[in-house]
């Protein structure tokens, strides 16, 4: 192992990843006077600014599906949802610009109704698709941040005891912890109370999201962030590629943000093997999967230093773990694959990147980029091409309830490529978010195969170097080595090989001409290298027919 981190610090890391750290244990959040406008938080600022680039697209619409099996008391469910709205100001908030500053306005009251869309008249094999079509149509319409509510909700009945509650939420009012750790547990608890004719058993909240945002803005000072700025300046010093993903089409100057998601599950045997490997090597599943994603990007790009975006939960203050709202902060994992390490070493490095990032995540990403004088592509989220996250396991809830993000697609994305995973007790759910202007769906499907095969190879042979790990399935290897090597083709005999190659350079200068040991040469690069080598040989007096 390369890492010098202690067991105590590793345990601290686990608490950070679960959002259980208290970095301000004595801080007290004062309540704002009723009706007072509050600033948006630093976490919200990144979303607010990026959303202005494409207001006509559902760029920050996030769909969730709450599943319920068994008899359902719709009145109790509606009452439960409205009690959550009463408890959490963040979900009855709108946003406005005042004198050039984005502010949030909390509304005193918001009540919704839950009419049931009943699909039982359809044949059973058509109901699921019909429900998803209804939900997709609703999630594909942008939410106006200046108007209540910043969500849409629809209850659909598929069978006598099979219901779906489809939610479309603006990302500016929630994050993963809010949905999995606050909303769903509260909804289940309140439904249990109300359906039994009892009052709410939930305690009142100590403060609200707008109170937190106001406190954060008051306590945020450049002096307090000096240590974090210095750390990131050192970590991100030197050559980091801005663009490193091999895409199906060139990256356009003006992005459309058209996108899709490719949902999948890690196969159970791989998940079990990864967990066993992590237990035996002092790692978390997060470290192993991040290392695998970095290895995949290395194999695709040949780059040894790759900036990979990630998120931290940002709930470092006691009481924030109880709130709905958006707290996450974007961080950069400076993935270092120099020396073509083996997977054992790379996973250890990934643990170190994670610990260090969590130890210096108090600086908002937009402030960090300003301090580093970085001007990222405004069309790319935080200037990053690839992002990675793993949602911590959900708390235990009544098994009659479930939640998924796997079924509804907005048709938009703010990322070039984002691997998002959810750890469950018995499996890992995942999805690739990708820009459809850059990638074909078949490419993402192949990428998934490469990722899973690479992870399997890494667990089986953790001491093998990354460039030596197999990423192709047996079928793909047969296709590449066998079918695609049947390349015999007639060509104009009037051309020499060199002339034919020069013509190909003219036709496709940026296409891949050669890939070896994880490094890629375009036709233009290979032609330039060949010309330089030819010039050097001539200078040495070596010409035609020399042996």
Order of alpha helices (4+ residues) and beta strands (2+ residues): alpha-beta-alpha-beta-alpha-beta-beta-beta-alpha-beta-beta-alpha-alpha-alpha-beta-alpha-alpha-beta-beta-alpha-alpha-beta-beta-beta-beta-alpha-alpha-alpha-beta-beta-alpha
